[in-house]
Amino acid sequence: MTRLIDSHAHLDFDKFDEDRPDVLARAAAAGVDTILTIGTDLASSRRALALASKAYEGVRIFASAGVHPHQADAFDDAHWLDLTALFIHPRVKAVGETGLDYYYDFSDRGRQQVLFKRHLELCGEVGRPIVVHIRDAFEDTWRLVEAVGLPAGGVVHCFTGGPAECEKALSLGFHISISGIATFKNAKELRAAVALIPDDRLLVETDSPFLAPVPHRGKRNEPAFVAEVAREVAVLRGQPLEHVARIARENTQRLFGL
């Protein structure tokens, strides 16, 4: 069986509350033996760490901690010390998810930028890579990264750009993680970019419970479906599935120190 890593899921979300053990069992049965569950605010990050601190049959879980741009307005700056304490926990392997989202604009853009910049700065202090969310905000994201740098590396998760954005992200030192969007036939620019990612920069993810890949589109996404993502990425790159699974696995392990 091809072994896979889901480099980005949200196992703490309430959409998994009724059947989380079954979700993990299906992941293991599909060959997914490692999952990174991603924090989106302080409470979510604590839940992610709690999940990563338990033992499961056939699957390892690690966590990240951070503040999603949607939650930027709600984040209390008095909690930076609490968040930083999570960053250095041995089961927490990344800072984020953080970044900029100008599509929904759920938080003030200036506030998003302030929090994103602080996450970037803290990466160097805690020695953790950054997990970056970008939606309709590539130019401001690049500007902030160029100003601060990527002291411990990072990944643009659920990449939604085209070839130009892909090349820019790579030039800044990012890894690029591909989600189920790559299976959507109307995502032409993204699908064109997939083949441009060097073998040593590619990750795959589900972003579950969101963005279920074809043939599950419209349903709740879950880590087992990362197999469908890897299969489509292999087609788009003209590479065997086993090769894509192996390089994505090695890259995830190296980037996050798993």
C-alpha positions in Angstrom: 0.0 0.0 0.0 1.2 3.5 -0.9 2.0 5.4 2.3 0.8 9.0 2.5 0.9 12.0 4.7 -1.9 14.5 4.9 0.1 17.7 5.5 -2.9 19.9 6.4 -6.2 18.9 8.0 -8.5 20.3 10.7 -9.3 17.3 12.8 -10.4 19.5 15.8 -13.4 21.0 13.9 -16.8 20.0 15.0 -17.6 18.4 11.7 -15.6 15.4 13.0 -17.1 15.3 16.5 -19.5 12.5 15.7 -17.1 10.0 14.0 -13.5 11.2 14.5 -12.2 7.6 15.4 -13.8 6.3 12.3 -12.3 9.1 10.2 -8.8 8.1 11.5 -9.5 4.4 10.9 -10.4 5.2 7.3 -7.3 7.3 6.9 -5.1 4.4 8.1 -6.9 2.0 5.9 -6.2 4.2 2.9 -2.4 4.3 3.7 -2.4 7.7 5.4 -0.2 7.1 8.4 0.6 10.7 9.4 -1.6 13.8 9.7 -0.7 17.3 10.6 -3.8 18.9 12.3 -3.8 22.7 12.0 -4.7 25.3 14.6 -6.7 28.3 13.5 -6.8 30.3 16.8 -5.7 29.8 20.4 -8.6 27.4 21.3 -8.3 25.5 18.1 -4.5 25.2 18.5 -5.0 23.8 22.0 -7.5 21.2 20.6 -5.1 20.3 17.9 -2.3 19.7 20.4 -4.7 17.6 22.5 -5.4 15.4 19.5 -1.7 15.1 18.7 -0.9 14.1 22.2 -3.0 10.9 22.0 -2.1 7.5 20.5 -4.1 6.1 17.6 -4.0 2.8 15.8 -2.2 3.1 12.5 -1.8 6.9 12.3 0.4 9.5 13.9 -0.9 13.0 14.5 1.1 16.2 14.9 -0.2 19.7 15.4 0.4 23.3 14.4 -0.6 26.4 16.3 -1.5 29.8 15.0 -4.1 32.4 14.1 -5.9 32.2 10.8 -6.5 35.5 9.0 -10.2 35.0 9.5 -9.6 35.1 13.3 -7.2 38.1 13.3 -9.7 40.7 14.6 -10.8 38.3 17.4 -7.3 37.5 18.6 -6.3 39.2 21.9 -2.7 40.3 21.8 -2.5 39.4 25.5 -2.4 35.8 24.4 0.8 35.8 22.4 2.7 34.2 25.3 0.1 31.4 25.4 0.5 30.9 21.7 4.3 31.0 21.9 4.2 28.3 24.6 2.3 26.1 22.1 4.8 26.7 19.4 7.6 25.1 21.4 5.7 22.0 22.4 7.4 18.9 20.9 4.2 17.7 19.2 3.6 21.1 17.6 5.6 21.1 14.4 4.6 24.4 12.7 3.5 28.0 13.2 0.2 28.7 11.6 -2.1 28.6 9.9 -1.6 32.3 9.3 -1.5 34.5 6.3 -3.8 36.9 4.4 -7.3 36.5 3.1 -8.7 39.4 1.1 -11.4 37.2 -0.5 -13.7 37.0 2.5 -12.3 40.0 4.4 -13.6 38.5 7.7 -10.9 40.6 9.5 -9.4 44.0 8.8 -6.6 43.7 6.3 -4.2 45.8 8.3 -4.8 43.6 11.4 -4.2 40.5 9.3 -0.9 41.9 8.1 0.2 42.7 11.7 -0.5 39.2 12.9 1.0 37.5 9.9 4.2 39.5 10.3 4.4 38.6 13.9 4.0 34.9 13.1 6.8 35.2 10.6 9.1 36.8 13.2 8.3 34.1 15.8 9.2 31.3 13.4 12.9 32.3 13.7 12.6 32.5 17.5 11.0 29.0 18.0 12.6 27.2 15.0 9.3 26.1 13.4 8.3 26.5 9.8 5.3 28.6 8.9 2.0 27.4 7.3 0.6 30.2 5.1 -2.9 30.8 3.8 -3.2 33.1 0.9 -6.5 34.1 -0.8 -6.5 37.1 -3.2 -3.6 38.5 -1.3 -0.4 37.3 -3.1 1.3 40.7 -3.4 1.0 41.7 0.2 2.0 38.2 1.3 5.2 38.3 -0.8 6.0 41.8 0.5 5.8 40.7 4.1 7.8 37.6 3.5 10.5 39.5 1.7 10.7 41.9 4.6 11.0 39.2 7.3 12.2 36.1 5.5 11.5 32.5 6.1 13.9 31.7 8.9 12.7 28.1 9.4 11.1 27.5 6.0 7.4 27.3 5.2 4.6 26.1 3.0 1.9 27.9 1.0 -0.9 25.5 1.9 -3.9 24.8 -0.3 -2.2 26.6 -3.2 -4.7 28.5 -5.3 -2.4 30.5 -7.7 -1.2 29.9 -11.2 2.3 29.5 -12.7 3.4 33.0 -11.9 2.4 32.8 -8.2 4.0 29.3 -8.0 7.3 30.6 -9.4 7.3 33.5 -6.9 6.5 31.3 -3.9 9.4 29.0 -4.9 11.8 31.9 -5.3 11.0 33.0 -1.8 11.9 29.5 -0.5 8.4 28.1 0.1 7.2 24.6 -0.3 3.8 24.3 -2.0 1.0 22.1 -0.9 -1.6 20.9 -3.3 -5.2 20.2 -2.2 -8.3 18.7 -3.8 -8.7 21.9 -5.8 -6.3 20.3 -8.3 -9.0 17.7 -9.1 -11.4 20.5 -10.2 -11.3 20.7 -14.0 -12.1 24.5 -13.9 -9.0 25.2 -11.8 -6.9 25.5 -15.0 -4.2 27.9 -13.7 -3.6 25.9 -10.6 -3.5 22.6 -12.5 -0.9 24.2 -14.9 1.2 25.2 -11.9 1.4 21.7 -10.4 4.0 20.5 -12.9 6.3 23.4 -12.1 6.9 22.5 -8.5 10.3 20.8 -8.0 10.3 17.3 -6.6 11.8 18.6 -3.3 9.2 21.3 -2.7 5.9 19.4 -3.2 3.4 18.5 -0.4 -0.2 17.2 -0.6 -3.1 17.8 1.7 -6.8 17.6 2.2 -7.6 20.8 4.1 -10.4 18.7 5.5 -13.2 19.1 6.2 -13.1 21.5 3.3 -12.5 21.0 -0.5 -13.2 17.3 -0.9 -11.5 16.1 -4.2 -13.3 14.6 -7.1 -15.1 12.1 -6.9 -16.1 13.2 -3.3 -16.7 16.9 -4.2 -19.5 18.4 -2.3 -19.1 16.0 0.6 -17.2 16.4 3.9 -13.5 16.0 3.2 -11.4 13.8 5.3 -7.7 12.7 5.4 -8.3 9.4 3.6 -9.1 11.4 0.5 -5.5 12.7 0.2 -5.0 9.6 -1.9 -7.2 11.2 -4.6 -5.2 14.4 -4.4 -1.9 12.5 -4.8 -3.3 10.5 -7.7 -4.4 13.7 -9.6 -1.1 15.4 -8.9 0.7 12.4 -10.3 -1.3 12.7 -13.5 -0.7 16.4 -13.8 3.0 15.9 -13.3 3.3 12.9 -15.5 4.9 10.9 -12.7 3.9 7.6 -11.0 1.7 7.8 -8.0 4.3 6.0 -5.9 6.9 8.6 -6.8 4.6 11.5 -5.9 3.6 9.9 -2.6 7.2 9.3 -1.7 8.5 12.7 -2.5 5.6 14.5 -0.8 6.1 12.3 2.2 9.9 13.0 2.4 9.3 16.7 1.9 6.7 16.8 4.7 8.9 14.9 7.1 11.9 17.1 6.4 10.1 20.5 6.5 8.2 19.7 9.8 10.9 17.6 11.4 8.6 14.6 11.8 
